[in-house]
Amino acid sequence: MFRCAFCSEIFRSDVELGEHLMLCGNKTDQCPYCYQYIRRSHFTYHYENNCAPVEDIETPPQRPKHQAM
């Protein structure tokens, strides 16, 4: 059995859980401190880092630039 870390729903396979996480992790919850709506997949980071701005969490990592030879 596999349990969703966000809503605690139980699934029979990791595939079912994976499909569920794509939806459940993208839902938003309101932060009790700053009242912003934060995606569940980022909520713990936001909360544990003193309401880190969403832009700090959502920004994709920079790709290293290739140096010309």
C-alpha positions in Angstrom: 0.0 0.0 0.0 1.2 3.5 -0.8 0.0 6.7 1.0 -0.1 10.2 -0.3 2.1 12.5 1.7 -0.3 15.4 1.1 -3.7 14.0 1.8 -3.0 10.5 3.3 -5.2 8.7 0.7 -4.0 5.1 0.2 -3.3 3.5 -3.2 -2.6 -0.1 -4.3 0.4 0.7 -6.5 3.1 3.2 -6.9 1.8 4.0 -10.4 -1.6 5.0 -9.0 0.1 7.1 -6.3 2.3 8.8 -8.9 -0.7 9.7 -11.0 -2.5 11.0 -7.9 0.5 13.1 -6.8 0.5 15.0 -10.0 -2.9 16.4 -9.1 -2.8 16.4 -5.3 0.7 18.1 -5.2 -0.5 20.9 -7.5 -3.4 21.8 -5.3 -2.9 24.9 -3.1 -3.3 25.5 0.6 -3.2 28.8 2.4 -0.2 29.5 4.6 -1.4 30.3 8.2 1.3 32.9 8.6 1.4 34.9 5.4 -2.0 33.9 3.9 -0.5 33.2 0.5 -1.8 30.2 -1.4 1.1 27.8 -1.9 1.2 24.5 -3.9 1.2 21.5 -1.6 4.4 20.2 -3.3 6.2 23.4 -2.1 4.3 24.1 1.1 6.8 22.5 3.6 9.8 24.4 2.1 7.8 27.7 2.1 6.6 27.1 5.7 10.0 26.0 7.1 11.8 28.8 5.5 9.9 31.7 7.0 7.3 32.0 4.2 9.9 31.9 1.4 8.6 33.9 -1.6 6.9 31.7 -4.2 9.3 33.0 -6.8 12.3 31.5 -4.9 10.6 28.1 -4.9 9.1 28.1 -8.4 12.1 29.4 -10.3 13.7 26.5 -12.3 17.4 26.0 -11.8 19.7 27.8 -14.2 21.4 25.6 -16.8 25.2 25.9 -16.9 26.4 27.9 -19.9 28.6 26.1 -22.3 32.0 27.7 -22.7 33.3 28.1 -26.3 36.5 26.4 -27.0 
